[in-house]
Amino acid sequence: QVQLVESGGGLVQTGGSLRLSCAASGRTSRVNAMGWHRQAPGKQRESVAVISSGGTTDYAVSVKGRFTISRDNAKNTVYLQMNSLKPEDTAVYYCNAKYDSGRVYIDYWGQGTQVTVSS
């Protein structure tokens, strides 16, 4: 009921910046919080940043002060500005949307975008 399409990944050197975008379509009026998760090879998927429908944000300790999540509700798009990137930030980054079905929240995921930080 919600489709998510990410863009903006790529290869960057240590200390560089990237901006990820995630465009939502479908029944976006029922989307509550949105966020970014990442999964590095051999590791579990982890939450990176979350933003509520009202704009409240939360970050993983490892990215706090370097990453900024923002949201344009008019465009149904969430962004992740990543600065001072480190090799340990290398992962596939997934956009997530929490859809309010009226009874439970349903998680929707994008297809993922690769971020590679070279040392």
N, C-alpha and C positions, 0 to 999 in steps of 0.2 A: 504493500500500500504506500510505501515510501521508497523512492529510488535515490541513491546517493552516488555522485560521480566526483572523484577526486582528481586534482591536477596540481602540478607545480613541483613534483619531485625531481631529483636529478643528482648529479655529481658535483660536489663542492669541496674546496680545500678547508682544512682546519681553520677555524676563525671566521669562516664565511657565513653567508646568510641565504636562506631560502624562505619562500612563502608558499604554503600549501592552501589550496582552496577546495571546498566541498560544496557542491550545489545539490540541493534537495529538490525533488519533484514528487508529485502525487498528492497525498492527503497531508500536506505540510501544516495545515492549521491544527493538527492534532499532535504535532511534534513538540516535545517539551525540551529537555536538555539535549545538547549536542556536544560532541567531544572528539578528541583524537586519541587513538591508541597506537602502539607500535609493537612490532615483533621482530626481534633480531634472530638470526640463525641459531637454532638449538636452544632458544629461550622461549618462555611463555609470553603471551601477549600482555602488555601492561598499559595502564592508563597514563596518558601524558598530560592532558589538559581537558577540562570540562567547562562548559558555560551554560547557565540556565537560560530559560526563556526571558528572564528578567535582566540577564547580564551578569549575574554573579559567577565568578570564575574560581577555579581551583586547579592547582598544578602539582605534578609530581615534584618531589624534592630535587631530583636530579636536573630538572629543567627550569626551576623557579629562578627568575631574574634574567633568563636568556630567551625564553619562549613567551609569546603573547597570543592568547586566543581571543578572537573577536567574532562578532556575529552581525550580519545585516539581515534583519527579519524581512525587510521589503523584498530582498533578492533571494531569500531562503538559502543563504550561503553562510558558511562558517569558514574562518580563516585561521591559519596557524603561522605566525611570523616567528621564524627560528633564527636567532642570532648567535654569534660566538659558538658555532657548531664544533663539536668534538667527534673524533672517530667513534666513540661509544654511542653516538646518536644514530649511527648507521642501522637502518632497519626498514621494514616495510611499514608505512604509516597508513592506518585505516581510520576513516571517518565513521562516527557512530551517531545514531539518532535514536532517542527514546520516544516511542510513539504511544500516546495515551489512548488505549483502546476503550477506556471507560471502566474497565475492571482491573486490568494489569498493564504494566508498561512492556512494550515489545521492542526488542533491540533490532535495529536495521544497520547494516554495514555496507560500506563501499567496497570496491574491488581492490583497493590498496594502491599506494604509490611508493616507489622505491626512493629512499634517500640514502645516498652514500657519501660519507665524509672521509676524504683521504688525508693521511698524515703527512 
